Every structure is written in structure tokens, then in C-alpha cells.
Amino acid sequence: MTDPLLWRLAYDVAGAHQPDDSGHCHNLLCGGQEAPCETMLNAERAMQLARGATPAEYRHPGTRDRPAAPGLPARDTRARRNAA
């Protein structure tokens, strides 16, 4: 374990975003999203990273690629800026 505080926080977040009997996130902040919600996926990823996984090693099978919101530019990442 490389970061026990991150792992514990992510564990608590994941616990708060468990699916209900109908397969939807029961957390009020998610508004009944289909499980696993994005917050749950991020919590699981944080738990893996806290155990020492590199970001390239971890990709949750339920992760969905999402396009940028309409009318908003795509996020400008450091890697994209350095490549230009």
C-alpha cells in the first residue's frame, strides 16, 4: 500500500455509491444513474492507484469513453500541449 489515506477515502466513496436492487446508484448525488456510476469508477481507480498501480495499468472494464460536452473545448492536457 503506497497511500493508505487515499485508499481509505476511495473505499468510503465506493461504499456510498453501491448499486441498489434495481442496478442504479442509490446515492442522491447520482440521481439514480445506472451502476457503476462515474463516481464509483473513479473511487475504484483511486483504490488501485493507492495500491501502487500506474495510471496506464488501470482501466476499469466498465469505463466508458465520453466525448466533451457540446460547445465546450476538449480538456487541454499537459501531454497535448507538449506534443504541439
C-alpha positions as YAML, in Angstrom:
chain: A
units: angstrom
residues:
- id: 1
  name: MET
  ca: [0.00, 0.00, 0.00]
- id: 2
  name: THR
  ca: [1.57, 3.25, -1.08]
- id: 3
  name: ASP
  ca: [-1.13, 5.69, 0.06]
- id: 4
  name: PRO
  ca: [-3.39, 4.37, 2.82]
- id: 5
  name: LEU
  ca: [-5.22, 7.69, 3.27]
- id: 6
  name: LEU
  ca: [-6.22, 7.82, -0.41]
- id: 7
  name: TRP
  ca: [-7.27, 4.17, -0.29]
- id: 8
  name: ARG
  ca: [-9.48, 4.72, 2.78]
- id: 9
  name: LEU
  ca: [-11.14, 7.81, 1.27]
- id: 10
  name: ALA
  ca: [-11.77, 5.99, -2.01]
- id: 11
  name: TYR
  ca: [-13.14, 2.99, -0.09]
- id: 12
  name: ASP
  ca: [-15.61, 5.23, 1.74]
- id: 13
  name: VAL
  ca: [-16.69, 6.89, -1.53]
- id: 14
  name: ALA
  ca: [-17.15, 3.49, -3.21]
- id: 15
  name: GLY
  ca: [-19.22, 2.34, -0.25]
- id: 16
  name: ALA
  ca: [-21.51, 5.35, -0.63]
- id: 17
  name: HIS
  ca: [-22.11, 4.59, -4.32]
- id: 18
  name: GLN
  ca: [-23.14, 0.93, -4.22]
- id: 19
  name: PRO
  ca: [-25.96, -0.11, -6.55]
- id: 20
  name: ASP
  ca: [-29.44, -0.78, -5.23]
- id: 21
  name: ASP
  ca: [-31.60, -3.79, -6.11]
- id: 22
  name: SER
  ca: [-32.60, -2.23, -9.45]
- id: 23
  name: GLY
  ca: [-28.94, -1.74, -10.54]
- id: 24
  name: HIS
  ca: [-28.82, 2.02, -10.04]
- id: 25
  name: CYS
  ca: [-26.60, 4.08, -7.75]
- id: 26
  name: HIS
  ca: [-28.52, 4.79, -4.57]
- id: 27
  name: ASN
  ca: [-26.51, 7.95, -3.75]
- id: 28
  name: LEU
  ca: [-28.66, 11.08, -4.03]
- id: 29
  name: LEU
  ca: [-25.88, 12.97, -5.82]
- id: 30
  name: CYS
  ca: [-26.02, 10.50, -8.71]
- id: 31
  name: GLY
  ca: [-29.74, 10.88, -9.28]
- id: 32
  name: GLY
  ca: [-30.35, 7.19, -9.99]
- id: 33
  name: GLN
  ca: [-27.62, 6.72, -12.60]
- id: 34
  name: GLU
  ca: [-27.08, 3.18, -13.82]
- id: 35
  name: ALA
  ca: [-24.40, 1.43, -11.77]
- id: 36
  name: PRO
  ca: [-21.50, 1.64, -11.76]
- id: 37
  name: CYS
  ca: [-21.75, 5.42, -11.68]
- id: 38
  name: GLU
  ca: [-18.79, 7.56, -12.68]
- id: 39
  name: THR
  ca: [-18.01, 8.35, -9.05]
- id: 40
  name: MET
  ca: [-17.81, 4.64, -8.24]
- id: 41
  name: LEU
  ca: [-15.48, 4.03, -11.19]
- id: 42
  name: ASN
  ca: [-13.24, 6.90, -10.05]
- id: 43
  name: ALA
  ca: [-13.20, 5.54, -6.49]
- id: 44
  name: GLU
  ca: [-12.19, 2.08, -7.71]
- id: 45
  name: ARG
  ca: [-9.46, 3.64, -9.83]
- id: 46
  name: ALA
  ca: [-8.20, 5.65, -6.85]
- id: 47
  name: MET
  ca: [-8.06, 2.48, -4.74]
- id: 48
  name: GLN
  ca: [-5.94, 0.78, -7.41]
- id: 49
  name: LEU
  ca: [-3.62, 3.79, -7.69]
- id: 50
  name: ALA
  ca: [-3.29, 3.93, -3.89]
- id: 51
  name: ARG
  ca: [-2.03, 0.34, -4.03]
- id: 52
  name: GLY
  ca: [0.73, 1.38, -6.43]
- id: 53
  name: ALA
  ca: [-0.76, 0.78, -9.88]
- id: 54
  name: THR
  ca: [0.28, 3.26, -12.54]
- id: 55
  name: PRO
  ca: [-2.46, 5.13, -14.41]
- id: 56
  name: ALA
  ca: [-1.61, 3.26, -17.62]
- id: 57
  name: GLU
  ca: [-2.06, -0.11, -15.85]
- id: 58
  name: TYR
  ca: [-5.57, 0.57, -14.65]
- id: 59
  name: ARG
  ca: [-8.68, 0.78, -16.76]
- id: 60
  name: HIS
  ca: [-11.91, -0.44, -15.24]
- id: 61
  name: PRO
  ca: [-13.88, -2.71, -17.56]
- id: 62
  name: GLY
  ca: [-16.96, -0.52, -17.04]
- id: 63
  name: THR
  ca: [-15.17, 2.69, -18.02]
- id: 64
  name: ARG
  ca: [-16.85, 4.49, -20.86]
- id: 65
  name: ASP
  ca: [-15.11, 6.99, -23.11]
- id: 66
  name: ARG
  ca: [-17.14, 10.17, -23.03]
- id: 67
  name: PRO
  ca: [-16.95, 13.00, -25.54]
- id: 68
  name: ALA
  ca: [-16.54, 16.59, -24.40]
- id: 69
  name: ALA
  ca: [-19.78, 18.42, -23.69]
- id: 70
  name: PRO
  ca: [-21.21, 20.21, -26.73]
- id: 71
  name: GLY
  ca: [-19.93, 23.73, -27.08]
- id: 72
  name: LEU
  ca: [-17.02, 23.20, -24.72]
- id: 73
  name: PRO
  ca: [-13.45, 22.68, -25.90]
- id: 74
  name: ALA
  ca: [-11.80, 19.39, -25.09]
- id: 75
  name: ARG
  ca: [-9.63, 19.43, -21.97]
- id: 76
  name: ASP
  ca: [-6.16, 20.75, -22.71]
- id: 77
  name: THR
  ca: [-3.77, 18.28, -21.14]
- id: 78
  name: ARG
  ca: [-0.10, 18.76, -20.47]
- id: 79
  name: ALA
  ca: [0.75, 15.92, -22.86]
- id: 80
  name: ARG
  ca: [-1.26, 17.57, -25.64]
- id: 81
  name: ARG
  ca: [0.45, 20.92, -25.06]
- id: 82
  name: ASN
  ca: [3.91, 19.33, -25.07]
- id: 83
  name: ALA
  ca: [3.14, 17.42, -28.27]
- id: 84
  name: ALA
  ca: [2.21, 20.62, -30.12]
...
